[in-house]
């Protein structure tokens, strides 16, 4: 069972991911919760390059390559073995983030992103993608110390949100859109309901 | 005028590149000589990741992504501006290396590599590619402290050589194959002759 969390900056993916992981454990599941980029030594190094504001301007195509490198490693070394061992894998960001941030909002060719994505993921697709949706401005207002991606202009983050909503309409079977500008408990309850449905 | 040096490990690309650059300067050219991966801050960091033996096993697809990221930066920040300023750009490895090392020898899909390569280079092609060719075993014997790529098995390096020769037959107008298992002076003279021809 492979579940991903997606959404614009400040939508609460990590908070809700942590809570969801703890709840799943209480329900008796073995859970692996990790995030992208990261999860491997090389992935963490790439994460620092990508998110450190001192890296300065990095072209979306370069970002694309670094994210896909980190993803390919994570899939092969961490996700596949965990799924094979029967764990629920909960991932904070996956290929949809790249499609939206570097493609839809960043301007890199979407067909190229999809081709590279098929190679990096080896065709692995989440059973469920929880899209935590809220207006870009409200999400950014929650971010205290913006990293390199979060520090991009508001117009970029508005395109990110639109890209996600576009994707979710294209693949309604996989996506579950959850309004994230509500009290944490309410959002978490809706998340658990969606997860319970696919776990059955 | 954009010229690349290609060839298996130990074929003498950097030695001949340096000599060729000095000769071109004596002939009155303004020259930029650099190498891949590298040439930018992020590129040098990626170089360390890719070539450091302590990085351990890195899948060819992951290598592909990191090389293409480094290449895209180098093309945009270094090569294009230098060409625009009228310099002769001399580059130790370029897209052909990726096609051969990660594709032909490494097993990553060649069509995917070509698609990513078109994006990373923005369609920039060398006017001349000097392929320093020699048997893999003889090249490796020249390497004192093998890095992560050089430390791969002999069979890998034999596939690398064959891949290069295949490419050179596919694009005879761009490639000039130079037998590199001869005295340095002789190889360098043949290199200069090939370069003089395209500079005219």
Boltz contact constraints between the chains, C-beta under 6 A:
constraints:
  - contact:
      token1: [A, 61]
      token2: [B, 72]
      max_distance: 6.0
  - contact:
      token1: [A, 61]
      token2: [B, 119]
      max_distance: 6.0
  - contact:
      token1: [A, 62]
      token2: [B, 69]
      max_distance: 6.0
  - contact:
      token1: [A, 62]
      token2: [B, 72]
      max_distance: 6.0
  - contact:
      token1: [A, 62]
      token2: [B, 73]
      max_distance: 6.0
  - contact:
      token1: [A, 65]
      token2: [B, 65]
      max_distance: 6.0
  - contact:
      token1: [A, 65]
      token2: [B, 68]
      max_distance: 6.0
  - contact:
      token1: [A, 65]
      token2: [B, 69]
      max_distance: 6.0
  - contact:
      token1: [A, 66]
      token2: [B, 69]
      max_distance: 6.0
  - contact:
      token1: [A, 68]
      token2: [B, 65]
      max_distance: 6.0
  - contact:
      token1: [A, 69]
      token2: [B, 62]
      max_distance: 6.0
  - contact:
      token1: [A, 69]
      token2: [B, 65]
      max_distance: 6.0
  - contact:
      token1: [A, 69]
      token2: [B, 66]
      max_distance: 6.0
  - contact:
      token1: [A, 72]
      token2: [B, 61]
      max_distance: 6.0
  - contact:
      token1: [A, 72]
      token2: [B, 62]
      max_distance: 6.0
  - contact:
      token1: [A, 73]
      token2: [B, 62]
      max_distance: 6.0
  - contact:
      token1: [A, 112]
      token2: [B, 115]
      max_distance: 6.0
  - contact:
      token1: [A, 112]
      token2: [B, 119]
      max_distance: 6.0
  - contact:
      token1: [A, 115]
      token2: [B, 112]
      max_distance: 6.0
  - contact:
      token1: [A, 119]
      token2: [B, 61]
      max_distance: 6.0
  - contact:
      token1: [A, 119]
      token2: [B, 112]
      max_distance: 6.0
